[in-house]
């Protein structure tokens, strides 16, 4: 200890070193020991054996491309458009003001039975009844099955309850939704009843917004005077307007585009939003990645400056720091629950990659899924694809192969997406084929396997997709299926303990079954998938640099779908892609 240091203890008994800096107070919490991820190995792994081993061993398997500004919540999937607390100084936390040291970690051996499904590896020793929350909230928390706080909740709840603005860095799947909802509800329960919106939560996707609202309803179980509503793209604006008028809510969960629509088109809404006492930006880095910064700044201009602002983010890049300066008070608190140098993917997830020609991808996918289903009666799988139309194609092929398939992507109506998302969340024995609308923040419990087919947009997207399994301390398995010319992506994840898997031997019955299934899929679906695939890879500079090579690769994809000749593409689309007059591409 240096001169002037004080040795304190947190509520859970961890020693804390408080060190005085000229401009900030830094709390350093020594990490508890946790079982780490297996080291990167050069040995190849049999993926089918690993899928089975996860079950046989009782669940303990061993082993940026930027999007353009889009309309509200639909993602650009086709590639056509190109506890540490730090008190900040000035308008926010300067990079050099972030304390060195480790954030608290928790003993993975603890049981998670009393925590509403949260495994012990993410739990602290602190119980909710040790926190300064009202009896009504505590009763709702217990009814929801939560007893001990997660690491994120223990680190953030006391600070937020004090009314501080907070920027929290936290991995997904660690209980951050309750961390910002619970203290906000505590504040709202003390306010007189009014038609004003007092808590505004902004989420990047419709699925995440619905999930946050569902969690809020659990916590509001005994707060009869408080209500929650969701406003999201893909639903009818007049219907939302009537709902808000007939039953005014105090908690509003929204996606940015639809919230902006209400500010501009719903009579009286801009007055109601002037009652906001707490603003939450959930998945702040994702909001900015999707191009919502201007919308967020416009929304912030509508709401009172005298408010509490909470930003939760899996990563804290420069863009998040910039928006925190705009949205938050001077001297806000930065709370980092991720240890410096800690792996960005959950240590419970065994990661593998497989390299095979495109014409084998459907057969390999079918083979891996069949093996996993045979080994685990409670299987729950997500297959991520590159674009919405490729997602549709893969779902149709797997459905033709008699697998229990659901699909979700931006081309589906909001009601269909919500129905599928809710069903997958509550069920087992399902395979969800998804575009990136499910890659971030959405909590699907007990996902046993995540398969990523094709090139992820970037390292962050790979990590967030993988984060759908191994959530809340549970074990999971991830497989990345690449073509040989996509292997350069592995350089960006070489530090994440990803092992190479052996390409399984595909017997003739599987090959025949896949070929027949592809034959039963409508040609129109294949044509749409081809166009979307071409657009996606054309937006990747590493691949699109050589246009003749891009055309050859697109032809390979076309052949993998059983098409002898690549489909023709409308001239307007080719112009948007910058591919008009490129030899080898057919136009109509």
RODO-2510 file (C-alpha; in nm, 4 decimals, decimal comma):
residues 588
     n   res          X          Y          Z
     1     x     0,0000     0,0000     0,0000
     2     x     0,1211     0,3447    -0,0840
     3     x     0,1084     0,6412     0,1484
     4     x    -0,2429     0,7776     0,1834
     5     x    -0,4100     0,4481     0,0826
     6     x    -0,7033     0,3220     0,2887
     7     x    -0,8028    -0,0445     0,3203
     8     x    -1,1827    -0,0768     0,3283
     9     x    -1,4279    -0,3634     0,2939
    10     x    -1,7382    -0,3963     0,0801
    11     x    -2,0658    -0,5385     0,2029
    12     x    -1,9701    -0,8798     0,0680
    13     x    -1,6425    -0,8723     0,2572
    14     x    -1,4024    -0,8108    -0,0305
    15     x    -1,1084    -0,5879     0,0581
    16     x    -1,1081    -0,2607    -0,1359
    17     x    -0,8109    -0,0336    -0,1851
    18     x    -0,9188     0,3307    -0,2021
    19     x    -0,6498     0,5446    -0,3596
    20     x    -0,6561     0,9216    -0,3809
    21     x    -0,5870     1,0746    -0,7236
    22     x    -0,5829     1,4457    -0,7985
    23     x    -0,9060     1,4264    -1,0016
    24     x    -1,0857     1,1083    -0,9080
    25     x    -1,1485     0,8392    -0,6500
    26     x    -1,0658     0,4897    -0,7718
    27     x    -1,1825     0,1736    -0,6013
    28     x    -0,9783    -0,1380    -0,6743
    29     x    -1,1392    -0,4700    -0,5936
    30     x    -0,9100    -0,7762    -0,6030
    31     x    -1,0536    -1,0506    -0,8199
    32     x    -1,1674    -1,3779    -0,6761
    33     x    -1,0234    -1,6780    -0,8464
    34     x    -1,2342    -1,8301    -1,1236
    35     x    -1,1794    -2,1214    -1,3518
    36     x    -1,0453    -1,9793    -1,6754
    37     x    -1,1044    -2,0690    -2,0360
    38     x    -0,9008    -2,3545    -2,1788
    39     x    -0,5806    -2,2474    -2,3519
    40     x    -0,5670    -2,2178    -2,7303
    41     x    -0,4721    -2,5518    -2,8710
    42     x    -0,3367    -2,6454    -3,2088
    43     x    -0,4932    -2,9910    -3,1907
    44     x    -0,8031    -3,0444    -3,4025
    45     x    -1,1267    -3,1364    -3,2250
    46     x    -1,4010    -3,3656    -3,3538
    47     x    -1,6970    -3,1286    -3,3493
    48     x    -1,9579    -3,4029    -3,3377
    49     x    -1,7784    -3,5632    -3,0442
    50     x    -1,7548    -3,2283    -2,8657
    51     x    -2,1251    -3,1655    -2,9190
    52     x    -2,2014    -3,5001    -2,7602
    53     x    -1,9407    -3,4670    -2,4863
    54     x    -2,1171    -3,1587    -2,3545
    55     x    -2,4092    -3,3789    -2,2519
    56     x    -2,2195    -3,6900    -2,1499
    57     x    -2,0057    -3,4948    -1,9055
    58     x    -2,3051    -3,3282    -1,7409
    59     x    -2,2747    -2,9987    -1,9208
    60     x    -1,9038    -2,9326    -1,8812
    61     x    -1,7493    -2,9466    -2,2253
    62     x    -1,3743    -2,9031    -2,2288
    63     x    -1,1923    -2,7980    -2,4745
    64     x    -1,5623    -0,3888    -3,8009
    65     x    -1,7639    -0,3468    -4,0498
    66     x    -1,9820    -0,0379    -3,9663
    67     x    -2,3493    -0,0316    -4,0562
    68     x    -2,4997     0,2695    -4,2305
    69     x    -2,7842     0,4718    -4,0745
    70     x    -3,1059     0,2751    -4,1081
    71     x    -3,4732     0,3200    -4,0650
    72     x    -3,5547     0,2639    -3,6986
    73     x    -3,5188    -0,1021    -3,5976
    74     x    -3,4666    -0,2945    -3,9245
    75     x    -3,1028    -0,3889    -3,9674
    76     x    -2,8889    -0,3497    -4,2767
    77     x    -2,8513    -0,7204    -4,3469
    78     x    -2,8160    -0,7366    -4,7216
    79     x    -2,5027    -0,5253    -4,7633
    80     x    -2,6552    -0,2904    -5,0189
    81     x    -2,5851     0,0318    -4,8290
    82     x    -2,2622     0,0976    -4,7528
    83     x    -1,6684    -0,3192    -0,8709
    84     x    -1,4670    -0,0271    -0,9738
    85     x    -1,6144     0,3148    -0,9382
    86     x    -1,4364     0,6103    -1,0951
    87     x    -1,5488     0,9669    -1,0451
    88     x    -1,4880     1,1549    -1,3680
    89     x    -1,3503     1,4989    -1,4176
    90     x    -1,5070     1,7687    -1,6338
    91     x    -1,7873     1,6493    -1,8600
    92     x    -1,7042     1,2822    -1,8164
    93     x    -1,4453     1,0201    -1,7450
    94     x    -1,1173     1,0797    -1,9205
    95     x    -0,9404     0,7728    -2,0526
    96     x    -0,6457     0,8315    -1,8249
    97     x    -0,8824     0,8642    -1,5281
    98     x    -0,9849     0,4978    -1,5411
    99     x    -0,8278     0,3083    -1,2547
   100     x    -0,5899     0,0228    -1,3072
   101     x    -0,6591    -0,3075    -1,1332
   102     x    -0,9125    -0,5855    -1,1316
   103     x    -1,2885    -0,5893    -1,0926
   104     x    -1,4515    -0,8393    -0,8568
   105     x    -1,5111    -1,1938    -0,9747
   106     x    -1,7108    -1,4621    -0,8027
   107     x    -1,6643    -1,8222    -0,7041
   108     x    -1,7862    -2,0485    -0,9818
   109     x    -1,8438    -2,3301    -0,7356
   110     x    -2,1370    -2,1588    -0,5649
   111     x    -2,4832    -2,2951    -0,6278
   112     x    -2,7196    -2,0843    -0,8347
   113     x    -3,0443    -2,2603    -0,7416
   114     x    -3,1792    -1,9695    -0,5387
   115     x    -3,1047    -1,7072    -0,8005
   116     x    -3,3785    -1,7578    -1,0536
   117     x    -3,1625    -1,9607    -1,2918
   118     x    -2,8450    -1,7522    -1,2623
   119     x    -2,5496    -1,9849    -1,2131
   120     x    -2,3281    -1,9284    -0,9109
   121     x    -2,0305    -1,8140    -1,1166
   122     x    -2,1982    -1,4762    -1,1679
   123     x    -2,3377    -1,4358    -0,8174
   124     x    -2,2037    -1,2347    -0,5255
   125     x    -2,2536    -1,3057    -0,1555
   126     x    -2,4846    -1,0043    -0,1297
   127     x    -2,8567    -1,0749    -0,1081
   128     x    -3,1244    -0,8408    -0,2368
   129     x    -3,2692    -0,8101     0,1136
   130     x    -2,9390    -0,6516     0,2203
   131     x    -2,9964    -0,3675    -0,0253
   132     x    -3,1983    -0,0537     0,0435
   133     x    -3,5053    -0,1453    -0,1593
   134     x    -3,8705    -0,1275    -0,0589
   135     x    -4,0662    -0,4292     0,0720
   136     x    -4,2843    -0,4283    -0,2423
   137     x    -3,9821    -0,4477    -0,4727
   138     x    -3,8166    -0,7096    -0,2530
   139     x    -4,1310    -0,9234    -0,2657
   140     x    -4,1377    -0,8997    -0,6475
   141     x    -3,7675    -0,9858    -0,6660
   142     x    -3,8240    -1,2988    -0,4548
   143     x    -4,1274    -1,3991    -0,6623
   144     x    -3,9069    -1,3708    -0,9726
   145     x    -3,6720    -1,6245    -0,8124
   146     x    -3,3814    -1,3911    -0,7364
   147     x    -3,2110    -1,4046    -0,3977
   148     x    -2,8443    -1,3184    -0,4389
   149     x    -2,7225    -1,0360    -0,6608
   150     x    -2,5068    -1,0895    -0,9639
   151     x    -2,1669    -0,9258    -0,9921
   152     x    -2,3085    -0,6433    -1,2036
   153     x    -2,5997    -0,5833    -0,9674
   154     x    -2,3808    -0,5717    -0,6580
   155     x    -2,1436    -0,3253    -0,8240
   156     x    -2,4046    -0,0891    -0,9670
   157     x    -2,7209    -0,1006    -0,7523
   158     x    -2,5867     0,0914    -0,4492
   159     x    -2,4426     0,3658    -0,6709
   160     x    -2,7563     0,4012    -0,8844
   161     x    -2,9769     0,4048    -0,5733
   162     x    -2,7782     0,7088    -0,4578
   163     x    -2,9007     0,8940    -0,7677
   164     x    -2,5649     0,8996    -0,9494
   165     x    -2,5268     0,8969    -1,3278
   166     x    -2,3557     0,5697    -1,4190
   167     x    -2,1702     0,4317    -1,7208
   168     x    -2,1434     0,0567    -1,6584
   169     x    -1,9300    -0,1818    -1,8595
   170     x    -2,0697    -0,5317    -1,8242
   171     x    -2,0839    -0,8533    -2,0213
   172     x    -2,4230    -0,9584    -2,1518
   173     x    -2,6086    -1,2282    -1,9621
   174     x    -2,4970    -1,1065    -1,6188
   175     x    -2,8152    -0,9464    -1,4852
   176     x    -2,7734    -0,5870    -1,5986
   177     x    -3,1434    -0,5367    -1,6846
   178     x    -3,2460    -0,5772    -1,3215
   179     x    -2,9472    -0,3601    -1,2265
   180     x    -3,0969    -0,0539    -1,3954
   181     x    -3,4703    -0,1319    -1,3616
   182     x    -3,4841    -0,2003    -0,9898
   183     x    -3,3371     0,1300    -0,8627
   184     x    -3,5384     0,3262    -1,1204
   185     x    -3,8605     0,1610    -0,9995
   186     x    -3,7637     0,2497    -0,6441
   187     x    -3,7412     0,6160    -0,7427
   188     x    -4,0661     0,6099    -0,9412
   189     x    -4,2571     0,4497    -0,6518
   190     x    -4,1964     0,7647    -0,4439
   191     x    -4,3385     1,0024    -0,7068
   192     x    -4,7031     1,1146    -0,7158
   193     x    -4,9079     0,9354    -0,9825
   194     x    -4,9229     1,1290    -1,3093
   195     x    -4,9606     1,0692    -1,6840
   196     x    -4,5954     1,1672    -1,7370
   197     x    -4,3311     0,9198    -1,8517
   198     x    -4,0789     0,8997    -1,5664
   199     x    -3,8456     0,6198    -1,6839
   200     x    -3,7337     0,5995    -2,0469
   201     x    -3,5341     0,2949    -2,1591
   202     x    -3,3911     0,3044    -2,5138
   203     x    -3,2888    -0,0287    -2,6699
   204     x    -3,1280    -0,1025    -3,0083
   205     x    -3,3662    -0,3809    -3,1170
   206     x    -3,7327    -0,4700    -3,0837
   207     x    -3,6525    -0,8061    -2,9259
   208     x    -3,4412    -0,6490    -2,6523
   209     x    -3,7082    -0,3840    -2,5854
   210     x    -3,9734    -0,6525    -2,5369
   211     x    -3,7398    -0,8436    -2,3082
   212     x    -3,6694    -0,5375    -2,0909
   213     x    -4,0422    -0,4639    -2,0651
   214     x    -4,1130    -0,8228    -1,9598
   215     x    -3,8525    -0,7959    -1,6825
   216     x    -4,0020    -0,4627    -1,5733
   217     x    -4,3474    -0,6203    -1,5406
   218     x    -4,2038    -0,8825    -1,3042
   219     x    -4,0511    -0,6153    -1,0824
   220     x    -4,3728    -0,4066    -1,0911
   221     x    -4,5844    -0,6952    -0,9639
   222     x    -4,6696    -0,5213    -0,6360
   223     x    -4,6292    -0,1617    -0,7539
   224     x    -4,9898    -0,1378    -0,8732
   225     x    -4,9725     0,2334    -0,9560
   226     x    -4,6894     0,1925    -1,2085
   227     x    -4,7224     0,0668    -1,5660
   228     x    -4,4903    -0,0153    -1,8545
   229     x    -4,5421     0,0082    -2,2304
   230     x    -4,3275    -0,0720    -2,5344
   231     x    -4,3053     0,1342    -2,8544
   232     x    -4,1141    -0,0314    -3,1357
   233     x    -4,0949    -0,0318    -3,5127
   234     x    -4,2905    -0,2915    -3,7046
   235     x    -4,6144    -0,2195    -3,5172
   236     x    -4,8883     0,0271    -3,6118
   237     x    -4,8220     0,3777    -3,4824
   238     x    -5,1943     0,4658    -3,4327
   239     x    -5,2377     0,1506    -3,2233
   240     x    -4,9526     0,2563    -2,9924
   241     x    -5,0936     0,6096    -2,9765
   242     x    -5,4354     0,4815    -2,8641
   243     x    -5,2767     0,2526    -2,6075
   244     x    -5,0713     0,5303    -2,4511
   245     x    -5,3697     0,7637    -2,4477
   246     x    -5,6093     0,5172    -2,2852
   247     x    -5,3605     0,3781    -2,0330
   248     x    -5,0749     0,6227    -1,9653
   249     x    -4,7596     0,4505    -1,8439
   250     x    -4,4792     0,5717    -1,6218
   251     x    -4,2175     0,3407    -1,7775
   252     x    -4,1602     0,3474    -2,1534
   253     x    -3,9263     0,1050    -2,3315
   254     x    -3,8546     0,2113    -2,6884
   255     x    -3,6389     0,1702    -2,9924
   256     x    -3,4934     0,5010    -3,1189
   257     x    -3,6694     0,5266    -3,4536
   258     x    -4,0186     0,4656    -3,3176
   259     x    -3,9588     0,6957    -3,0200
   260     x    -3,8635     0,9720    -3,2630
   261     x    -4,1833     0,8989    -3,4596
   262     x    -4,3938     0,9575    -3,1470
   263     x    -4,2088     1,2770    -3,0624
   264     x    -4,2852     1,4118    -3,4088
   265     x    -4,6340     1,2702    -3,4698
   266     x    -4,8130     1,1863    -3,1434
   267     x    -5,0058     1,4799    -2,9897
   268     x    -4,9025     1,5512    -2,6314
   269     x    -4,6186     1,2969    -2,6310
   270     x    -4,3416     1,5570    -2,6159
   271     x    -4,5060     1,7013    -2,3019
   272     x    -4,5369     1,3599    -2,1372
   273     x    -4,1703     1,2830    -2,1997
   274     x    -4,0726     1,6020    -2,0182
   275     x    -4,1491     1,4123    -1,6971
   276     x    -3,8534     1,1760    -1,7436
   277     x    -3,6562     1,1343    -1,4209
   278     x    -3,4364     0,8426    -1,5345
   279     x    -3,2966     0,7781    -1,8844
   280     x    -3,1393     0,4409    -1,9669
   281     x    -2,9413     0,3629    -2,2821
   282     x    -2,9215    -0,0163    -2,2898
   283     x    -2,6557    -0,1765    -2,5115
   284     x    -2,5169     0,1724    -2,5754
   285     x    -2,2386     0,0502    -2,8033
   286     x    -2,4897    -0,1349    -3,0198
   287     x    -2,7142     0,1722    -3,0430
   288     x    -2,4220     0,3700    -3,1803
   289     x    -2,3052     0,0891    -3,4109
   290     x    -2,6496     0,0910    -3,5717
   291     x    -2,6251     0,4620    -3,6479
   292     x    -2,8681     0,5965    -3,3865
   293     x    -2,6464     0,8687    -3,2417
   294     x    -2,8356     1,1602    -3,4038
   295     x    -3,1712     1,0170    -3,2972
   296     x    -3,0456     0,9758    -2,9413
   297     x    -2,9151     1,3325    -2,9317
   298     x    -3,2533     1,4622    -3,0566
   299     x    -3,4368     1,2568    -2,7934
   300     x    -3,2062     1,3837    -2,5189
   301     x    -3,2847     1,7412    -2,6240
   302     x    -3,6567     1,6753    -2,5526
   303     x    -3,6168     1,5461    -2,1965
   304     x    -3,5233     1,7404    -1,8806
   305     x    -3,1587     1,8037    -1,8036
   306     x    -3,2281     1,7376    -1,4370
   307     x    -3,2488     1,3615    -1,4538
   308     x    -3,0483     1,0494    -1,3754
   309     x    -2,8833     0,8851    -1,6776
   310     x    -2,7617     0,5255    -1,6936
   311     x    -2,5591     0,3771    -1,9813
   312     x    -2,4991     0,0025    -1,9916
   313     x    -2,2602    -0,1307    -2,2541
   314     x    -2,0662    -0,4504    -2,3204
   315     x    -1,7794    -0,2422    -2,4598
   316     x    -1,6747     0,1182    -2,4050
   317     x    -1,5231     0,2451    -2,7306
   318     x    -1,4644     0,6138    -2,8011
   319     x    -1,8163     0,6579    -2,9435
   320     x    -1,9703     0,5474    -2,6129
   321     x    -1,7457     0,7867    -2,4216
   322     x    -1,8557     1,0689    -2,6504
   323     x    -2,2270     1,0033    -2,6030
   324     x    -2,1754     0,9743    -2,2280
   325     x    -2,0358     1,3294    -2,2315
   326     x    -2,3527     1,4461    -2,4077
   327     x    -2,6042     1,2487    -2,2019
   328     x    -2,4620     1,2471    -1,8511
   329     x    -2,3783     1,4941    -1,5757
   330     x    -2,0252     1,6032    -1,5004
   331     x    -1,8541     1,3678    -1,2607
   332     x    -2,0598     1,0605    -1,3500
   333     x    -1,9474     0,7207    -1,2217
   334     x    -1,7801     0,4645    -1,4461
   335     x    -1,8271     0,1112    -1,3126
   336     x    -1,6308    -0,1666    -1,4786
   337     x    -1,7290    -0,5224    -1,3901
   338     x    -1,4967    -0,6753    -1,6507
   339     x    -1,1435    -0,7488    -1,5356
   340     x    -0,8709    -0,5940    -1,7503
   341     x    -0,7388    -0,8586    -1,9888
   342     x    -1,0316    -1,0898    -1,9135
   343     x    -1,1545    -1,2957    -2,2062
   344     x    -1,4346    -1,1226    -2,3923
   345     x    -1,6305    -1,4427    -2,4368
   346     x    -1,7704    -1,6333    -2,1418
   347     x    -1,5265    -1,8939    -2,0117
   348     x    -1,8068    -2,1533    -1,9980
   349     x    -1,8352    -2,1555    -2,3801
   350     x    -1,6219    -2,4049    -2,5688
   351     x    -1,5387    -2,2453    -2,9054
   352     x    -1,4540    -2,4265    -3,2273
   353     x    -1,4204    -2,3397    -3,5931
   354     x    -1,4421    -2,5582    -3,9020
   355     x    -1,3160    -2,4879    -4,2535
   356     x    -1,4890    -2,6552    -4,5478
   357     x    -1,5874    -2,5714    -4,9073
   358     x    -1,9221    -2,3973    -4,9538
   359     x    -2,0736    -2,6991    -5,1266
   360     x    -2,0392    -2,8960    -4,7999
   361     x    -2,1840    -2,6348    -4,5640
   362     x    -2,5473    -2,7505    -4,5764
   363     x    -2,4470    -3,1140    -4,5235
   364     x    -2,2094    -3,0298    -4,2385
   365     x    -2,4727    -2,8131    -4,0711
   366     x    -2,7306    -3,0907    -4,0954
   367     x    -2,4825    -3,3484    -3,9668
   368     x    -2,3812    -3,1397    -3,6633
   369     x    -2,7436    -3,0612    -3,5751
   370     x    -2,8499    -3,4265    -3,6005
   371     x    -2,5632    -3,5302    -3,3723
   372     x    -2,6454    -3,2614    -3,1173
   373     x    -3,0165    -3,3501    -3,1152
   374     x    -2,9354    -3,7189    -3,0633
   375     x    -2,7119    -3,6400    -2,7658
   376     x    -2,9299    -3,3812    -2,5901
   377     x    -3,3076    -3,4205    -2,5621
   378     x    -3,3286    -3,0639    -2,4280
   379     x    -3,1337    -2,9155    -2,7163
   380     x    -3,1780    -2,5474    -2,7916
   381     x    -2,9741    -2,4226    -3,0876
   382     x    -2,9282    -2,0900    -3,2640
   383     x    -2,7903    -2,0896    -3,6193
   384     x    -2,6710    -1,7428    -3,7230
   385     x    -2,6558    -1,6546    -4,0929
   386     x    -2,5096    -1,3567    -4,2772
   387     x    -2,8282    -1,1911    -4,4084
   388     x    -3,2057    -1,2065    -4,3732
   389     x    -3,2599    -1,3854    -4,7055
   390     x    -2,9801    -1,6360    -4,6424
   391     x    -3,1435    -1,6989    -4,3040
   392     x    -3,4732    -1,7671    -4,4800
   393     x    -3,3069    -2,0100    -4,7196
   394     x    -3,1244    -2,2044    -4,4459
   395     x    -3,4452    -2,2272    -4,2418
   396     x    -3,6360    -2,3637    -4,5412
   397     x    -3,3700    -2,6262    -4,6170
   398     x    -3,3520    -2,7461    -4,2548
   399     x    -3,7327    -2,7537    -4,2350
   400     x    -3,7400    -2,9725    -4,5468
   401     x    -3,5028    -3,2042    -4,3564
   402     x    -3,7717    -3,2413    -4,0859
   403     x    -3,5863    -3,0521    -3,8128
   404     x    -3,7882    -2,8444    -3,5653
   405     x    -3,7056    -2,5009    -3,7084
   406     x    -3,8087    -2,1452    -3,6302
   407     x    -3,6734    -1,8432    -3,8184
   408     x    -3,6334    -1,4791    -3,7235
   409     x    -3,4956    -1,1878    -3,9258
   410     x    -3,5741    -0,8298    -4,0245
   411     x    -3,7955    -0,9323    -4,3184
   412     x    -4,0427    -1,0938    -4,0779
   413     x    -4,3273    -0,8837    -3,9369
   414     x    -4,2850    -0,7621    -3,5804
   415     x    -4,5714    -0,9797    -3,4580
   416     x    -4,4096    -1,2881    -3,6150
   417     x    -4,0703    -1,2000    -3,4647
   418     x    -4,2204    -1,1507    -3,1192
   419     x    -4,4118    -1,4794    -3,1390
   420     x    -4,1021    -1,6768    -3,2429
   421     x    -3,8791    -1,5041    -2,9881
   422     x    -4,1224    -1,5777    -2,7027
   423     x    -4,1651    -1,9399    -2,8101
   424     x    -3,7915    -1,9993    -2,8342
   425     x    -3,7316    -1,8336    -2,4977
   426     x    -3,9817    -2,0613    -2,3215
   427     x    -3,9204    -2,3879    -2,5074
   428     x    -3,6625    -2,6599    -2,5553
   429     x    -3,6128    -2,8942    -2,8485
   430     x    -3,6008    -2,6083    -3,1000
   431     x    -3,3552    -2,4703    -3,3568
   432     x    -3,3715    -2,0960    -3,4224
   433     x    -3,2260    -1,9835    -3,7545
   434     x    -3,1558    -1,6143    -3,7155
   435     x    -2,9985    -1,3095    -3,8668
   436     x    -2,8261    -1,0656    -3,6337
   437     x    -3,1537    -0,9385    -3,4844
   438     x    -3,0927    -1,2012    -3,2116
   439     x    -2,7176    -1,1520    -3,1798
   440     x    -2,7136    -0,8962    -2,9031
   441     x    -2,8712    -0,8521    -2,5626
   442     x    -3,1698    -1,0872    -2,6086
   443     x    -3,1793    -1,3434    -2,3280
   444     x    -3,2689    -1,6924    -2,4459
   445     x    -3,2166    -1,9244    -2,1466
   446     x    -3,0361    -2,2576    -2,1770
   447     x    -2,9085    -2,2320    -2,5349
   448     x    -2,6889    -2,5398    -2,5765
   449     x    -2,5217    -2,4626    -2,9098
   450     x    -2,4575    -2,1566    -3,1286
   451     x    -2,3526    -2,2120    -3,4900
   452     x    -2,2313    -1,9217    -3,7042
   453     x    -2,2440    -1,9982    -4,0767
   454     x    -2,0251    -1,7716    -4,2859
   455     x    -1,8201    -1,4658    -4,2081
   456     x    -1,9301    -1,2567    -3,9056
   457     x    -1,9364    -0,8813    -3,9684
   458     x    -1,6472    -0,8354    -3,7244
   459     x    -1,4905    -0,9652    -3,4035
   460     x    -1,7531    -0,7959    -3,1873
   461     x    -2,0378    -0,9576    -3,3777
   462     x    -1,8752    -1,2991    -3,3397
   463     x    -1,8537    -1,2422    -2,9641
   464     x    -2,2094    -1,1180    -2,9270
   465     x    -2,3512    -1,4068    -3,1271
   466     x    -2,1523    -1,6516    -2,9184
   467     x    -2,2890    -1,4800    -2,6081
   468     x    -2,6337    -1,6307    -2,6705
   469     x    -2,4985    -1,9513    -2,5118
   470     x    -2,3044    -1,9868    -2,1887
   471     x    -2,5236    -1,7158    -2,0360
   472     x    -2,5506    -1,6585    -1,6604
   473     x    -2,2689    -1,8983    -1,5884
   474     x    -2,4066    -2,2003    -1,7751
   475     x    -2,2029    -2,4109    -2,0144
   476     x    -2,2343    -2,3720    -2,3892
   477     x    -2,0778    -2,4619    -2,7207
   478     x    -2,0014    -2,2452    -3,0224
   479     x    -1,9104    -2,3482    -3,3777
   480     x    -1,7967    -2,1136    -3,6555
   481     x    -1,8314    -2,2629    -4,0062
   482     x    -1,6120    -2,0931    -4,2655
   483     x    -1,5119    -2,1408    -4,6272
   484     x    -1,1332    -2,1610    -4,6951
   485     x    -1,1221    -1,8020    -4,8239
   486     x    -1,2850    -1,6737    -4,5024
   487     x    -1,0153    -1,8022    -4,2679
   488     x    -0,8430    -1,4618    -4,2454
   489     x    -1,1162    -1,3757    -3,9926
   490     x    -0,9542    -1,6152    -3,7444
   491     x    -0,6681    -1,3674    -3,6963
   492     x    -0,9114    -1,1344    -3,5180
   493     x    -1,0172    -1,3997    -3,2631
   494     x    -0,6919    -1,5878    -3,2118
   495     x    -0,6816    -1,4772    -2,8467
   496     x    -1,0246    -1,6257    -2,7687
   497     x    -0,9272    -1,9932    -2,7317
   498     x    -1,0958    -2,1098    -3,0525
   499     x    -0,9957    -2,4652    -3,1479
   500     x    -1,0062    -2,6109    -3,4977
   501     x    -1,2627    -2,8864    -3,5447
   502     x    -1,2241    -3,1802    -3,7799
   503     x    -1,4618    -3,1760    -4,0768
   504     x    -1,6902    -3,4760    -4,0179
   505     x    -1,7255    -3,7498    -4,2732
   506     x    -2,0558    -3,6933    -4,4512
   507     x    -2,2255    -4,0175    -4,5495
   508     x    -2,4158    -4,0495    -4,8730
   509     x    -2,7584    -4,0529    -4,7066
   510     x    -2,7014    -3,7050    -4,5600
   511     x    -2,5728    -3,5710    -4,8923
   512     x    -2,8735    -3,7162    -5,0753
   513     x    -3,1146    -3,5806    -4,8150
   514     x    -2,9679    -3,2308    -4,8371
   515     x    -2,9718    -3,2376    -5,2170
   516     x    -3,3381    -3,3409    -5,2176
   517     x    -3,4252    -3,0734    -4,9604
   518     x    -3,2580    -2,8045    -5,1704
   519     x    -3,4539    -2,9301    -5,4701
   520     x    -3,7813    -2,8714    -5,2842
   521     x    -3,6954    -2,5116    -5,1944
   522     x    -3,8461    -2,2525    -5,4287
   523     x    -3,6094    -2,1025    -5,6857
   524     x    -3,7198    -1,7548    -5,5776
   525     x    -3,5781    -1,8134    -5,2273
   526     x    -3,2450    -1,9185    -5,3783
   527     x    -3,2370    -1,6148    -5,6062
   528     x    -3,3030    -1,3807    -5,3131
   529     x    -3,0362    -1,5543    -5,1038
   530     x    -2,7831    -1,5251    -5,3877
   531     x    -2,8467    -1,1521    -5,4262
   532     x    -2,8242    -1,0932    -5,0500
   533     x    -2,5087    -1,3072    -5,0213
   534     x    -2,3434    -1,1102    -5,3026
   535     x    -2,4378    -0,7796    -5,1405
   536     x    -2,3070    -0,8859    -4,7991
   537     x    -1,9662    -1,0029    -4,9214
   538     x    -1,9401    -0,7102    -5,1618
   539     x    -1,9541    -0,4830    -4,8552
   540     x    -1,6490    -0,6613    -4,7129
   541     x    -1,3400    -0,4813    -4,8401
   542     x    -1,1098    -0,7792    -4,7963
   543     x    -1,3235    -0,9876    -5,0321
   544     x    -1,4711    -0,7287    -5,2688
   545     x    -1,1347    -0,5757    -5,3604
   546     x    -1,1029    -0,8291    -5,6433
   547     x    -1,4380    -0,8204    -5,8242
   548     x    -1,3633    -1,1159    -6,0505
   549     x    -1,2844    -1,3249    -5,7423
   550     x    -1,6051    -1,2067    -5,5748
   551     x    -1,8030    -1,3203    -5,8796
   552     x    -1,6369    -1,6648    -5,8675
   553     x    -1,7157    -1,7030    -5,4985
   554     x    -2,0775    -1,5998    -5,5562
   555     x    -2,0982    -1,8670    -5,8238
   556     x    -1,9725    -2,1225    -5,5709
   557     x    -2,2509    -2,0177    -5,3335
   558     x    -2,5033    -2,0465    -5,6164
   559     x    -2,3856    -2,3982    -5,6929
   560     x    -2,4039    -2,4929    -5,3236
   561     x    -2,7796    -2,4217    -5,3450
   562     x    -2,8128    -2,6533    -5,6425
   563     x    -2,8315    -2,3823    -5,9109
   564     x    -2,6408    -2,4599    -6,2300
   565     x    -2,6385    -2,0955    -6,3412
   566     x    -2,6161    -1,7957    -6,1022
   567     x    -2,9410    -1,5933    -6,0953
   568     x    -2,9709    -1,2612    -6,2761
   569     x    -2,9867    -0,9476    -6,0579
   570     x    -3,1842    -0,6280    -6,1326
   571     x    -2,9628    -0,3585    -6,2833
   572     x    -3,0692    -0,1065    -6,0185
   573     x    -2,9491    -0,3380    -5,7410
   574     x    -2,6183    -0,3961    -5,9176
   575     x    -2,5698    -0,0194    -5,9476
   576     x    -2,6366     0,0234    -5,5749
   577     x    -2,3751    -0,2423    -5,5067
   578     x    -2,1305    -0,0779    -5,7455
   579     x    -2,1243    -0,3980    -5,9511
   580     x    -2,2839    -0,2861    -6,2763
   581     x    -2,0864    -0,4001    -6,5829
   582     x    -1,8771    -0,6448    -6,3769
   583     x    -1,8027    -0,9472    -6,6003
   584     x    -1,9691    -1,2687    -6,4901
   585     x    -2,2739    -1,1103    -6,3270
   586     x    -2,6046    -1,1476    -6,5088
   587     x    -2,8507    -0,8575    -6,5008
   588     x    -3,2187    -0,8070    -6,5810
***
